[in-house]
Amino acid sequence: MRVVIAGGHGRIARKLERVLAGRGDRAEGLVRDRAGIPDLESAGARGWCATWSAPRWTRSRAC
């Protein structure tokens, strides 16, 4: 199952990402600062830098 977590760099989110990755799910975390992406990847999740660009969210590797 693919699970996307807003606020993916938070303490609870990183624990959840480890649990999801450990059971074979595809965890993806949205972060505001690309500096947090390595932390997500070390927890087994794919990191996305998401910025608000009216009228929609933009998902990219670089903020």
Rosetta blueprint (number, residue, H / E / L):
1 M L
2 R E
3 V E
4 V E
5 I E
6 A E
7 G L
8 G L
9 H L
10 G L
11 R H
12 I H
13 A H
14 R H
15 K H
16 L H
17 E H
18 R H
19 V H
20 L H
21 A H
22 G H
23 R L
24 G L
25 D L
26 R E
27 A E
28 E E
29 G E
30 L E
31 V E
32 R L
33 D L
34 R H
35 A H
36 G H
37 I H
38 P H
39 D H
40 L H
41 E H
42 S H
43 A L
44 G L
45 A L
46 R E
47 G E
48 W E
49 C E
50 A E
51 T E
52 W E
53 S E
54 A L
55 P L
56 R E
57 W E
58 T E
59 R E
60 S E
61 R L
62 A L
63 C L
